[in-house]
Amino acid sequence: MSVAEERGAALLQCRGLSRSFAAVRALRGVDFSIAAGRVRGLVGENGAGKSTLAKIIAGVHAPDAGTIELEGRPVRFAGAERALQQRIVTVHQDINLVQTMSVSENILLNNEPTYRLGIIRRKAMRTAARSLLEKYEIAVDPDETVSALANDIKKMVQIVKAVSLEPRILILDEPTSSLTDSQVRVALRLIRQLASQGVGLVLISHYLAEIFEVCDDLTVMRDGEVVADGPVNETTLPKVVTQMVGRKVETSRRAAHVRASNEVSPLMTVENLSLSGLSQNVSFSLRSGEVLGVTGLAGSGLRELSKGLFGAAGRETSGRILVGGVPVPARDPAASLKSGIALLTNDRLGEGILQSFTLVENICLPILSRFSGPRGALDFAEMKRTTEKNIQRLRVNAPGPSALARQLSGGNQQKVLFAKWLETKPKIFVMDEPTIGVDVGAKEEIRRIIDEIASAGVGVVLVTTELDELVLLCDRVLVMFRGAVIGELSGEAVNRERILHAAACGEIQAAAA
Amino acid sequence: MTTVSSPKPEPLAGVSRLFAGLKRSYSLIQALGVLAILIVAMQIANDRFLSPINVGNLLGQMTIMLIVAAGMTIVMIAGELDVSVGSVVGLSAAVAGWIMVRWIPAPSANDHSWWVIVLGLVAPLFVGPVLGLFVGFIVTKARIPSFIVTLGMLMIARSLTLVVTQGQPIPDIPQIVRSFGQGRWVQIPLPIAFSDFFRTSSFSDLLVWFPIQNIVWVAAIVYAVGWFVLDRTAFGKRVYAVGSNRTVAILSGIRADRIKIQCLMIVGFTASLAGLVSVSRLGAVSPNTGEGLEFEVIAAVVIGGTGLYGGQGKILRTIIGVIIIALTRNFLNLARIAIFWQGFATGAIILAAVLLEALQRRISERR
């Protein structure tokens, strides 16, 4: 303790923080401290209270009870601006950049170098942005419009923007969830670099390996309480996992791979699919009961391909998709749905969940006609039953089927989306990062569900950058590189090293099966 | 989140459901409260306000706005806006008048062929939907905001109205049409006899058997159908979804463009229906029928709590918005306040309503 005090005196000290939302007690008497020059990991399952704690520190929420001391002086932030004035900066999990502005405009938003009368010094702004981007080795043109960037680059821009405010305390909420392995390296290096400059950091993450790699201290939360707190080197990964879930879980489980027999005609055939974002036409086939992985670095065309399989990739799409030998009308998501294709996109907030809609409405949206009676009236009782069944089956933590989606934590929203698509009874389920931003327990459950539906004969296209997921679940893996499918791995070749090599180098190793 | 997901049957389920229902309709109850206060205040300020004659005038004046506002609510929930409704009301009325009166001149107002009258009542109902289809195609295929497209349509339809009417009023609408529009065939009891009530203090004297205009029933049917469609059908849910997040809707297999076109056709239909109602009520067509109606209607919908960004709103609350605007205008008339101040009052009410809504949202977000 004395050593810690010498090296990094508590910059921020929270004691007994409590906070409730309606009937939900999100925090119950939480003690938490941040030391200058140290990185504190904050882990816990979805809904454990991590985000609430971070938002209280950032001044977004006021605590119901408890105290916050900044450098020994008690503080009470009336709004996020006040916390920002104290240079407490948060990088939110969701990308909140102004999409229509350029990178440099975003980085220096509200912090622009100006002449008198508030006229912006455009050149100085560009130079400042460029030097920041170069300092943290992010290869992006400061004049590029943000909406044109890939998700991962946006994330890096977002972090750089936060850093440009010269924070004393920097809270990173799931900074790496949309990043590829190599970008994670960059982000983690950036985090250590900031710590060495004396910044107090909080890293909220589901990626425990990262936590152990980069953090000095670790706080584990469960159900709104702190269940473990101490230096990272005094604990172990399995111990933390146990503390998070409160029970023992297997961290890895080899899936029972369904061996589809060769004589069965393919469930789905993709012929010369071409769309903007892909540099080469894509062709492959999928058998019933098969889990086909598609992977690659972020920006290699994964997003575009997954949308294209659902007919939602825009007007330039061409090529044919056949389901059971019957061509699916092109560029028409509704027709794709009717043909038995489902698509779970990786952008939960923008393309998935309707925040102000109930769970019933969210889940039943694609299948409303199923509940339409003879006179057009919807059978609400049946819709509710369907929703309840799914809430239980997927163990969604929600007040009830009539709860609004925004009342749920991110992971539970993801489960709701899963339910929505499973209810369409798909023959082919295209899922883009199905476990993005989901806690360890829910991840296991979702993976089990993927395995289950494949066993039931559904063809799964699993688009993901998570190697574990590919190794665990997939029969075959297509690897993409710069907008083209460069090859296929199957059988014993589906292992972390081979996939990583192919995705990063753009070539399948010579011994590929 | 520590709440339990299992739906355990609770002993007080009925009570808690009632309570939850009240809580959900809290804003509705609140709006009704504002309305009640407004009515009482106006009655206190002017005791002719709730007189049977004035209530009759009020209902008659309100009907057209009510019918169009129903369609406008739907289109605004879908995230679009139609500012052409005033002209479409005018054009539909003009088409009805032209067919019934000018097309084949009848010897007298009571001597029309039945098929001319039928055609004159049916054909105008296609005017709005056809224009809505046209607008919808431009909005969805060329991706031009509906505000701009319907602004163009506002001028086109008004000009066509002048062409059809030749800029002259069309009088002598067939008697049978007039007798419906001006008739009051059904009586219902209304609690408006305040002068009797204050004299006797007996609640039974508060009620008056009031003959409601036939056209008010038309509006009632429009709202009954509108409520059913928005609240109880798959189409309604899709309208909300499209207005809330188009991408999510499309990825859920909803043909968002088609829904938007259908909504624009629906608002066109309500405008045409309102045009017919105006013809039958006034017994004549004026070339400037419906002028300026669009912004009153949009204001009523907004006061009723339907946002300008789509995805939210309740059609029955629009009725309250319409009543509030109509009441204000009527009250100013009664109080002999110059007509020049009416826009000021309506504008102030819109601002107040929007401010109140924003304030409430902030409070509920803080909770």
Interface residues (C-beta under 8 A of the other chain):
Chain A: A22 A23 V24 R25 A26 G47 D223 G224 F310 A312 P333 A334 S336 L337 K338 L343 T345 G350 E351 G352 I353 L354 S356 F357 E361 C364 L365 P366 L368 S369 F371 S372 G376 A377 L378 E388 I391 Q392 R395 V396 N397 A398 P399 G400 P401 L408 S409 N412 K420 T424
Chain B: M1 T2 T3 S5 S6 P7 F228 V229 R232 T233 A234 F235 K237 R238 Y240 A241 S244 N245 T247 V248 A249 I250 L251 S252 G253 I254 R255 G311 Q312 R367
